């Protein structure tokens, strides 16, 4: 499976600016390539991308909503795709990573609630509240927070993008990861 970066390179959409940095030469064509690329991803990512493309793309004053969508969409991708999307979104890839890590940290209590809800629902089947639900809920929440703090620190220190670590990113990028795995196994 091709990466977004390789697709942009094939279409000759990169150029070099005065400082020697790579930049997008045709932003509209690059955005179209991006939206074609993500058409085969998970339904959540596809829905968000279609919303961004059809309703929000080109709006001058999106403010916090536009920044959130760029961080959520771009920051939840794999490293290479984050870097390419950052060029399209006119942001630095490590900034998208840092913003997405903060979003994941703020939203991490949802994992505690999710595990507690599953344990509570399990009582209907077992008539007992499993003893390990609290430990697992705290552990999962702590793991998500810790990994995103590391991701945030690495992105700030090394100025590089890092793939998202959350259940949402696994769901969003799941089809991409499965296609890559299938291609590695079966050729």
C-alpha positions as a Markdown table, in Angstrom:
| # | Residue | x | y | z |
|---|---|---|---|---|
| 1 | Unk | 0.0 | 0.0 | 0.0 |
| 2 | Unk | 1.3 | 3.4 | -1.0 |
| 3 | Unk | 1.8 | 6.1 | 1.6 |
| 4 | Unk | 0.3 | 9.5 | 1.1 |
| 5 | Unk | 3.8 | 10.9 | 0.8 |
| 6 | Unk | 4.6 | 8.6 | -2.1 |
| 7 | Unk | 1.4 | 9.5 | -3.8 |
| 8 | Unk | 2.2 | 13.2 | -3.5 |
| 9 | Unk | 5.7 | 12.6 | -4.8 |
| 10 | Unk | 4.3 | 10.6 | -7.8 |
| 11 | Unk | 2.0 | 13.5 | -8.7 |
| 12 | Unk | 5.0 | 15.9 | -8.4 |
| 13 | Unk | 3.2 | 18.0 | -5.8 |
| 14 | Unk | 6.3 | 18.8 | -3.7 |
| 15 | Unk | 8.7 | 21.7 | -4.3 |
| 16 | Unk | 11.6 | 23.2 | -2.4 |
| 17 | Unk | 11.3 | 26.6 | -0.9 |
| 18 | Unk | 14.0 | 29.3 | -0.4 |
| 19 | Unk | 15.2 | 27.8 | 2.9 |
| 20 | Unk | 15.5 | 24.3 | 1.3 |
| 21 | Unk | 12.4 | 22.9 | 3.0 |
| 22 | Unk | 10.0 | 20.7 | 1.1 |
| 23 | Unk | 6.6 | 22.3 | 0.6 |
| 24 | Unk | 3.4 | 21.6 | -1.4 |
| 25 | Unk | 3.4 | 23.2 | -4.8 |
| 26 | Unk | -0.4 | 22.9 | -5.5 |
| 27 | Unk | -2.4 | 22.8 | -2.3 |
| 28 | Unk | -5.7 | 22.0 | -3.9 |
| 29 | Unk | -4.3 | 19.0 | -5.8 |
| 30 | Unk | -2.5 | 17.8 | -2.7 |
| 31 | Unk | -5.8 | 18.0 | -0.6 |
| 32 | Unk | -7.6 | 16.1 | -3.4 |
| 33 | Unk | -4.8 | 13.4 | -3.3 |
| 34 | Unk | -5.2 | 13.3 | 0.5 |
| 35 | Unk | -8.9 | 12.8 | 0.4 |
| 36 | Unk | -8.6 | 10.1 | -2.3 |
| 37 | Unk | -6.0 | 8.4 | -0.1 |
| 38 | Unk | -8.2 | 8.3 | 3.0 |
| 39 | Unk | -11.2 | 7.1 | 1.2 |
| 40 | Unk | -10.2 | 3.5 | 1.9 |
| 41 | Unk | -9.7 | 4.0 | 5.7 |
| 42 | Unk | -12.0 | 3.5 | 8.6 |
| 43 | Unk | -15.5 | 4.9 | 8.7 |
| 44 | Unk | -14.8 | 7.4 | 11.4 |
| 45 | Unk | -11.8 | 8.9 | 9.6 |
| 46 | Unk | -13.7 | 8.8 | 6.3 |
| 47 | Unk | -16.7 | 10.6 | 7.9 |
| 48 | Unk | -14.5 | 13.3 | 9.5 |
| 49 | Unk | -12.5 | 13.8 | 6.3 |
| 50 | Unk | -15.7 | 14.1 | 4.2 |
| 51 | Unk | -17.0 | 16.6 | 6.7 |
| 52 | Unk | -13.7 | 18.6 | 6.5 |
| 53 | Unk | -13.7 | 18.4 | 2.7 |
| 54 | Unk | -17.3 | 19.2 | 2.0 |
| 55 | Unk | -18.2 | 21.6 | 4.8 |
| 56 | Unk | -15.1 | 23.2 | 6.2 |
| 57 | Unk | -12.4 | 23.1 | 3.5 |
| 58 | Unk | -11.7 | 26.6 | 2.2 |
| 59 | Unk | -13.5 | 28.4 | 5.0 |
| 60 | Unk | -11.5 | 31.4 | 6.0 |
| 61 | Unk | -12.4 | 31.6 | 9.7 |
| 62 | Unk | -12.8 | 28.1 | 11.2 |
| 63 | Unk | -10.9 | 29.1 | 14.3 |
| 64 | Unk | -10.7 | 26.5 | 17.0 |
| 65 | Unk | -12.9 | 24.0 | 15.1 |
| 66 | Unk | -10.5 | 24.0 | 12.1 |
| 67 | Unk | -7.5 | 23.7 | 14.4 |
| 68 | Unk | -9.1 | 20.8 | 16.3 |
| 69 | Unk | -10.0 | 18.9 | 13.1 |
| 70 | Unk | -6.5 | 19.3 | 11.7 |
| 71 | Unk | -5.0 | 18.1 | 15.0 |
| 72 | Unk | -7.5 | 15.2 | 15.3 |
| 73 | Unk | -7.4 | 14.1 | 11.7 |
| 74 | Unk | -3.7 | 14.7 | 11.1 |
| 75 | Unk | -2.4 | 13.7 | 14.5 |
| 76 | Unk | -4.2 | 10.3 | 14.6 |
| 77 | Unk | -2.4 | 9.0 | 11.4 |
| 78 | Unk | 0.8 | 7.1 | 11.0 |
| 79 | Unk | 4.0 | 9.1 | 11.1 |
| 80 | Unk | 4.5 | 9.4 | 7.3 |
| 81 | Unk | 0.9 | 10.3 | 6.7 |
| 82 | Unk | 1.0 | 12.8 | 9.5 |
| 83 | Unk | 4.0 | 14.5 | 7.8 |
| 84 | Unk | 2.2 | 14.7 | 4.5 |
| 85 | Unk | -1.0 | 15.9 | 5.9 |
| 86 | Unk | 0.9 | 18.5 | 7.9 |
| 87 | Unk | 2.1 | 19.9 | 4.6 |
| 88 | Unk | -1.4 | 20.1 | 3.3 |
| 89 | Unk | -2.8 | 21.6 | 6.5 |
| 90 | Unk | 0.1 | 24.1 | 6.5 |
| 91 | Unk | 1.3 | 23.0 | 10.0 |
| 92 | Unk | 4.4 | 21.3 | 11.2 |
| 93 | Unk | 3.9 | 17.6 | 11.7 |
| 94 | Unk | 5.3 | 17.6 | 15.2 |
| 95 | Unk | 2.8 | 20.3 | 16.1 |
| 96 | Unk | -0.1 | 18.0 | 14.9 |
| 97 | Unk | 1.4 | 15.2 | 17.0 |
| 98 | Unk | 1.6 | 17.4 | 20.1 |
| 99 | Unk | -1.9 | 18.7 | 19.7 |
| 100 | Unk | -3.3 | 15.2 | 19.1 |
| 101 | Unk | -1.4 | 13.9 | 22.1 |
| 102 | Unk | -3.1 | 16.6 | 24.3 |
| 103 | Unk | -6.5 | 15.7 | 22.8 |
| 104 | Unk | -5.8 | 12.0 | 23.7 |
| 105 | Unk | -4.7 | 12.9 | 27.2 |
| 106 | Unk | -7.8 | 15.0 | 27.9 |
| 107 | Unk | -10.1 | 12.3 | 26.5 |
| 108 | Unk | -8.4 | 9.4 | 28.3 |
| 109 | Unk | -10.9 | 9.3 | 31.2 |
| 110 | Unk | -13.3 | 7.8 | 28.7 |
| 111 | Unk | -11.3 | 4.6 | 28.9 |
| 112 | Unk | -12.0 | 4.4 | 32.7 |
| 113 | Unk | -15.7 | 5.0 | 32.1 |
| 114 | Unk | -15.8 | 2.4 | 29.2 |
| 115 | Unk | -14.1 | -0.3 | 31.3 |
| 116 | Unk | -16.4 | 0.5 | 34.3 |
| 117 | Unk | -19.4 | 0.3 | 32.1 |
| 118 | Unk | -18.4 | -3.0 | 30.7 |
| 119 | Unk | -17.8 | -4.3 | 34.2 |
| 120 | Unk | -21.2 | -3.0 | 35.2 |
| 121 | Unk | -22.9 | -4.6 | 32.2 |
| 122 | Unk | -21.1 | -7.9 | 33.0 |
| 123 | Unk | -22.9 | -8.0 | 36.4 |
| 124 | Unk | -26.1 | -8.8 | 34.5 |
| 125 | Unk | -24.4 | -12.0 | 33.3 |
| 126 | Unk | -22.3 | -13.0 | 36.3 |
| 127 | Unk | -24.3 | -11.3 | 39.1 |
| 128 | Unk | -20.9 | -10.1 | 40.6 |
| 129 | Unk | -18.8 | -7.1 | 39.9 |
| 130 | Unk | -15.4 | -8.4 | 38.8 |
| 131 | Unk | -12.7 | -7.5 | 41.2 |
| 132 | Unk | -10.2 | -6.5 | 38.5 |
| 133 | Unk | -12.4 | -3.9 | 36.8 |
| 134 | Unk | -11.0 | -1.0 | 38.8 |
| 135 | Unk | -7.4 | -2.0 | 38.3 |
| 136 | Unk | -7.8 | -2.6 | 34.6 |
| 137 | Unk | -9.7 | 0.7 | 34.1 |
| 138 | Unk | -7.0 | 2.7 | 36.0 |
| 139 | Unk | -4.3 | 0.8 | 34.2 |
| 140 | Unk | -5.7 | 1.4 | 30.7 |
| 141 | Unk | -6.3 | 5.1 | 31.4 |
| 142 | Unk | -2.8 | 5.5 | 32.9 |
| 143 | Unk | -1.2 | 3.7 | 29.9 |
| 144 | Unk | -2.9 | 6.0 | 27.4 |
| 145 | Unk | -1.9 | 9.1 | 29.4 |
| 146 | Unk | 1.7 | 7.9 | 29.9 |
| 147 | Unk | 2.2 | 6.9 | 26.2 |
| 148 | Unk | 0.8 | 10.2 | 25.0 |
| 149 | Unk | 3.0 | 12.1 | 27.5 |
| 150 | Unk | 6.0 | 10.3 | 26.0 |
| 151 | Unk | 4.7 | 11.0 | 22.5 |
| 152 | Unk | 4.3 | 14.7 | 23.4 |
| 153 | Unk | 7.8 | 14.9 | 24.9 |
| 154 | Unk | 9.4 | 13.2 | 21.9 |
| 155 | Unk | 7.6 | 15.4 | 19.4 |
| 156 | Unk | 8.6 | 18.5 | 21.3 |
| 157 | Unk | 12.3 | 17.4 | 21.7 |
| 158 | Unk | 12.9 | 15.8 | 18.3 |
| 159 | Unk | 10.5 | 17.9 | 16.2 |
| 160 | Unk | 9.1 | 14.8 | 14.5 |
| 161 | Unk | 5.7 | 13.3 | 14.1 |
| 162 | Unk | 4.7 | 10.2 | 16.1 |
| 163 | Unk | 1.7 | 7.9 | 15.5 |
| 164 | Unk | -1.2 | 8.2 | 17.8 |
| 165 | Unk | -1.7 | 5.8 | 20.7 |
| 166 | Unk | -5.3 | 5.5 | 21.5 |
| 167 | Unk | -8.2 | 3.2 | 20.8 |
| 168 | Unk | -9.7 | 5.8 | 18.5 |
| 169 | Unk | -6.5 | 5.9 | 16.3 |
| 170 | Unk | -6.6 | 2.1 | 16.2 |
| 171 | Unk | -10.1 | 2.2 | 15.0 |
| 172 | Unk | -9.5 | 5.0 | 12.5 |
| 173 | Unk | -6.3 | 3.5 | 11.1 |
| 174 | Unk | -7.3 | -0.2 | 11.6 |
| 175 | Unk | -8.0 | -0.8 | 7.9 |
| 176 | Unk | -4.7 | 0.8 | 6.9 |
| 177 | Unk | -2.8 | -1.4 | 9.4 |
| 178 | Unk | -4.6 | -4.5 | 8.2 |
| 179 | Unk | -3.9 | -3.8 | 4.5 |
| 180 | Unk | -0.2 | -3.2 | 5.3 |
| 181 | Unk | -0.1 | -6.5 | 7.3 |
| 182 | Unk | -1.9 | -8.4 | 4.6 |
| 183 | Unk | 0.6 | -7.0 | 2.0 |
| 184 | Unk | 3.6 | -8.0 | 4.1 |
| 185 | Unk | 2.3 | -11.5 | 4.7 |
| 186 | Unk | 0.9 | -12.3 | 1.3 |
| 187 | Unk | 2.9 | -9.9 | -0.9 |
